[in-house]
Amino acid sequence: MNKAEQAEREATNQEIVEQLVQIAYDAVAVELSCQSLLDRIAVN
């Protein structure tokens, strides 16, 4: 593998990591939203 191919692969891996981090944040936001709804239902 030459240096250009390796640089491209590392850039792709970095994009994948950033997308996974975004997915994780989104999942936490959904979790918190669901918990908030459940708390409201429990109060009523």
C-alpha positions as CSV (number, residue, x, y, z in Angstrom):
1,M,0.0,0.0,0.0
2,N,1.5,3.3,-0.9
3,K,1.3,6.5,1.1
4,A,-1.6,8.0,-0.8
5,E,-3.7,4.8,-0.4
6,Q,-2.9,4.8,3.3
7,A,-3.8,8.5,3.7
8,E,-7.1,7.9,2.0
9,R,-7.9,4.9,4.1
10,E,-7.1,6.8,7.3
11,A,-9.3,9.7,6.2
12,T,-12.2,7.2,5.5
13,N,-11.7,5.6,8.9
14,Q,-11.8,9.1,10.5
15,E,-15.1,9.8,8.7
16,I,-16.5,6.5,10.0
17,V,-15.5,7.2,13.5
18,E,-17.1,10.7,13.3
19,Q,-20.3,9.1,12.0
20,L,-20.3,6.5,14.8
21,V,-19.9,9.3,17.4
22,Q,-22.8,11.2,15.9
23,I,-24.9,8.0,16.0
24,A,-24.0,7.5,19.6
25,Y,-25.0,11.1,20.5
26,D,-28.3,10.7,18.6
27,A,-29.0,7.5,20.5
28,V,-28.5,9.2,23.8
29,A,-30.8,12.0,22.7
30,V,-33.5,9.5,21.8
31,E,-33.0,7.7,25.1
32,L,-33.4,10.9,27.1
33,S,-36.5,11.9,25.1
34,C,-38.1,8.5,25.8
35,Q,-37.2,8.7,29.5
36,S,-38.8,12.2,29.6
37,L,-42.0,10.9,28.0
38,L,-42.1,7.9,30.4
39,D,-41.7,10.3,33.3
40,R,-44.5,12.5,32.1
41,I,-46.8,9.4,31.7
42,A,-45.9,8.2,35.2
43,V,-46.8,11.6,36.6
44,N,-50.2,11.6,34.9
